[in-house]
């Protein structure tokens, strides 16, 4: 990053906030899509629509399309792809605030993996941040003995694989173009979607209706209104990621990453407007804890990692 790009913190913050306002909105579309289409067909069609848009990004001067190390980009894309499959599954089955809370366990997992695998010492302030963030996650997810199922842990698993993707980005994909990483992610999601469709074609048909059948639903045709919503999701996903890239290009990385947590506000806000999903006072406090903890961990992890 040049000195010139590092001197635009306000523009960087605006780009990230704009990106999160888009992503927080379009992720709510999954609640509607899950009624008629399956997870695998959604990702397959979304990738078909998004890949051509990503291919056009180098024309805007955002980087090269071809990776330097194909295996490293593929591994990183696999981790992120699994994370997105788990996250979007969560969106169909629980309020967006809970899905996001699980996904944003990733800074905690990054810290723990660095401590266990790389033997990096953990400063006391980060331990406090982990405890604070974990407390916030419990407040938002609200697990109890009666309602605790594997579904409760689904977004947390998404956070774990997202953390692996972040670590792979820093340790294996140094020097890779952001466009190459983005293209790798979309291609991987498309392949995962296709693989899921093939598997569900071979397996006995599952006719669960509504959102409960989102993960187990195979090929659906015709798609009627779903194809329009998928197109909206694909286009605005690329736009959102474009502005995330731009935010990191024109601002300090640790500064820009803080504003990523604004999706914890935008997502539930749109859910309230569209679906009348509400948050308890405890969940609002929990979101605040997650944002504070993520901010502390983002500074430490990004500056050292």
C-alpha positions in Angstrom: 0.0 0.0 0.0 1.3 3.4 -0.9 1.5 6.4 1.3 -1.2 8.0 -0.7 -3.7 5.2 -0.3 -3.1 5.0 3.5 -4.2 8.7 3.9 -7.8 8.2 2.9 -9.5 6.8 6.1 -12.8 8.6 5.6 -13.2 7.3 2.0 -12.1 3.8 3.2 -14.7 3.8 5.9 -17.4 5.0 3.5 -16.6 2.2 1.1 -16.8 -0.5 3.8 -20.0 0.9 5.3 -21.5 1.0 1.8 -20.4 -2.6 1.2 -21.8 -3.8 4.5 -25.1 -2.0 3.9 -25.5 -3.9 0.6 -24.4 -7.3 2.0 -26.6 -6.9 5.1 -29.5 -6.3 2.8 -29.1 -9.0 0.2 -28.3 -11.7 2.7 -31.8 -11.3 3.9 -33.1 -12.5 0.5 -32.1 -16.1 1.5 -35.1 -16.2 3.8 -37.3 -15.8 0.7 -35.2 -18.0 -1.6 -35.1 -20.9 0.9 -38.8 -21.4 0.5 -38.5 -22.5 -3.2 -34.9 -23.3 -4.1 -32.1 -25.3 -2.6 -28.7 -24.2 -1.2 -26.8 -26.0 -3.9 -28.8 -24.7 -6.9 -28.6 -21.2 -5.4 -24.8 -21.3 -5.3 -24.5 -22.9 -8.7 -26.6 -20.3 -10.4 -25.2 -17.4 -8.4 -21.7 -18.4 -9.4 -22.7 -18.6 -13.1 -23.9 -15.0 -12.8 -21.1 -13.7 -10.7 -18.0 -15.2 -12.4 -18.4 -13.1 -15.6 -18.6 -9.9 -13.4 -15.5 -10.9 -11.6 -13.7 -11.6 -14.8 -14.4 -7.9 -15.8 -12.8 -6.5 -12.6 -9.2 -6.6 -14.0 -10.5 -4.1 -16.6 -11.0 -1.7 -13.7 -7.4 -2.1 -12.6 -8.1 -4.2 -9.5 -5.6 -6.9 -10.2 -4.9 -10.0 -12.3 -7.2 -12.9 -12.7 -4.8 -15.8 -12.7 -3.3 -17.0 -9.4 0.4 -17.4 -8.8 -0.1 -20.6 -6.8 -3.2 -22.4 -8.0 -3.2 -25.0 -5.2 -3.0 -22.3 -2.4 -5.9 -20.3 -3.9 -7.9 -23.5 -4.3 -7.3 -24.5 -0.7 -8.2 -21.0 0.6 -11.3 -21.1 -1.7 -12.3 -24.4 -0.3 -12.2 -23.1 3.3 -14.2 -20.0 2.4 -16.6 -22.0 0.2 -17.4 -24.4 3.1 -17.9 -21.4 5.4 -20.3 -19.7 3.0 -22.3 -22.9 2.6 -22.7 -23.2 6.3 -23.4 -19.5 6.7 -26.1 -19.4 4.0 -27.6 -22.6 5.5 -27.8 -20.7 8.8 -29.5 -17.7 7.2 -32.4 -20.0 6.0 -32.9 -21.5 9.4 -32.4 -18.7 11.9 -32.6 -14.9 12.2 -29.7 -13.1 10.4 -28.4 -11.7 13.7 -27.7 -15.2 15.0 -26.1 -16.3 11.7 -23.8 -13.3 11.7 -22.9 -13.8 15.3 -21.7 -17.3 14.5 -19.8 -16.1 11.4 -18.0 -13.4 13.4 -16.5 -16.0 15.8 -13.7 -16.1 13.1 -11.4 -13.6 14.9 -11.6 -15.7 18.0 -10.7 -18.9 16.0 -7.9 -17.1 14.3 -6.4 -16.2 17.6 -6.8 -19.7 19.1 -5.4 -21.4 16.0 -2.3 -19.1 16.0 -1.8 -19.9 19.7 -2.2 -23.7 19.3 -0.5 -24.2 15.9 1.9 -21.3 15.6 2.6 -21.1 19.4 2.1 -17.3 19.3 1.6 -15.9 22.8 -1.7 -14.3 23.7 -1.7 -10.9 25.3 -4.0 -10.4 28.3 -6.1 -7.8 26.4 -6.8 -10.3 23.7 -7.9 -12.9 26.3 -10.3 -10.4 27.6 -11.5 -9.7 24.1 -12.1 -13.4 23.5 -14.1 -13.7 26.7 -16.1 -10.6 25.8 -16.7 -11.8 22.2 -17.7 -15.3 23.3 -20.1 -13.8 25.9 -21.6 -11.6 23.1 -22.1 -14.6 20.8 -23.9 -16.5 23.6 -26.1 -13.5 24.2 -27.1 -13.4 20.5 -27.4 -17.1 19.9 -29.2 -17.7 23.2 -28.5 -21.4 23.5 -30.2 -23.3 26.3 -30.4 -27.0 27.2 -33.8 -27.5 25.6 -33.1 -25.7 22.2 -29.4 -26.6 21.8 -29.0 -28.6 18.6 -26.5 -28.9 15.8 -28.3 -26.0 14.1 -27.1 -23.7 16.9 -23.5 -24.5 16.1 -23.9 -24.2 12.3 -22.9 -20.5 12.1 -20.1 -21.1 14.5 -18.8 -23.8 12.2 -19.0 -21.2 9.4 -16.9 -18.9 11.6 -14.3 -21.6 12.0 -13.8 -22.3 8.3 -13.8 -18.6 7.6 -11.0 -18.3 10.1 -9.1 -21.1 8.2 -9.7 -19.1 5.0 -8.3 -16.0 6.5 -5.2 -17.8 7.8 -4.7 -19.4 4.4 -4.9 -16.0 2.8 -2.2 -14.6 5.0 0.1 -17.6 5.1 -0.3 -19.3 1.7 -1.7 -16.6 -0.7 0.8 -13.8 -0.1 1.2 -11.7 -3.3 -2.0 -13.1 -4.9 -4.3 -10.6 -6.6 -7.5 -9.9 -4.7 -9.3 -10.6 -8.0 -7.7 -14.0 -8.3 -8.8 -14.8 -4.7 -12.3 -13.6 -5.4 -12.5 -15.6 -8.7 -11.3 -18.7 -6.9 -14.0 -18.3 -4.3 -16.8 -18.0 -6.8 -15.6 -20.9 -8.9 -15.3 -23.1 -5.8 -18.8 -22.2 -4.7 -20.1 -23.0 -8.2 -18.4 -26.4 -8.2 -19.7 -27.1 -4.7 -23.2 -26.2 -5.8 -22.9 -28.5 -8.8 -21.5 -31.3 -6.7 -24.4 -31.0 -4.3 -26.9 -31.1 -7.1 -25.4 -34.2 -8.6 -25.3 -35.9 -5.1 -29.0 -35.0 -4.5 -29.9 -36.4 -7.9 -28.4 -39.7 -7.0 -29.8 -39.9 -3.5 -33.5 -40.6 -2.8 -35.6 -37.4 -3.3 -36.3 -35.4 -0.3 -39.6 -33.4 -0.4 -39.3 -31.2 2.7 -41.1 -28.0 1.9 -40.2 -24.5 3.0 -36.9 -23.3 4.5 -36.4 -26.6 6.3 -35.7 -28.2 2.9 -33.2 -25.6 1.8 -30.1 -27.8 2.4 -31.6 -31.0 1.2 -33.5 -29.7 -1.9 -32.1 -30.7 -5.3 -32.8 -29.3 -8.8 -35.9 -27.2 -9.1 -37.3 -26.0 -12.4 -38.8 -23.6 -13.4 -37.3 -21.1 -10.9 -40.0 -18.5 -11.5 -39.2 -15.5 -9.2 -36.2 -17.2 -7.7 -34.0 -16.5 -10.7 -34.6 -12.8 -10.3 -33.6 -12.9 -6.6 -30.5 -14.9 -7.4 -29.5 -12.4 -10.0 -30.0 -9.6 -7.6 -28.0 -11.5 -5.0 -25.2 -12.2 -7.4 -24.9 -8.7 -8.8 -25.0 -6.9 -5.5 -22.6 -9.5 -3.9 -20.0 -8.6 -6.5 -20.7 -4.9 -6.0 -20.4 -5.3 -2.2 -17.1 -7.2 -2.5 -15.8 -4.6 -5.0 -16.2 -1.9 -2.3 -14.7 -4.1 0.4 -11.6 -4.5 -1.9 -11.6 -0.7 -2.5 -11.8 0.0 1.2 -8.7 -2.1 1.9 -6.9 -0.5 -1.0 -7.4 3.1 0.0 -7.2 2.8 3.8 -5.3 1.1 6.6 -6.3 -2.6 6.9 -6.9 -2.6 10.6 -9.0 0.5 10.3 -11.1 -0.8 7.4 -11.7 -4.1 9.1 -13.4 -2.4 12.1 -16.2 -1.1 9.8 -16.9 -4.7 8.5 -18.7 -5.2 11.8 -21.3 -2.7 10.7 -23.0 -5.6 9.0 -24.0 -6.8 12.5 -26.2 -3.6 12.5 -27.3 -3.5 8.9 -28.3 -7.1 8.6 -30.7 -7.1 11.6 -32.0 -3.7 10.6 -33.1 -4.9 7.2 -34.5 -8.1 8.8 -36.6 -5.9 11.0 -37.9 -3.8 8.1 -38.6 -6.7 5.8 -39.6 -9.6 8.2 -40.2 -7.8 11.4 -37.4 -9.7 13.1 -36.7 -8.1 16.4 -33.8 -8.3 18.9 -33.9 -8.5 22.6 -32.0 -6.0 24.7 -29.6 -8.9 25.6 -29.0 -9.6 21.9 -28.3 -5.9 21.2 -25.7 -5.9 24.1 -24.2 -9.1 22.7 -23.8 -7.5 19.3 -22.0 -4.6 21.0 -19.7 -7.1 22.8 -18.9 -8.8 19.5 -18.1 -5.6 17.7 -15.8 -4.4 20.6 -14.0 -7.8 20.8 -13.6 -8.0 17.0 -12.1 -4.5 16.9 -9.5 -5.4 19.5 -8.7 -8.7 17.9 -8.6 -7.1 14.4 -6.0 -4.6 15.4 -3.8 -7.3 17.0 -4.2 -10.0 14.4 -3.9 -7.8 11.3 -0.9 -5.9 12.6 1.0 -9.0 13.5 -0.4 -11.6 11.1 
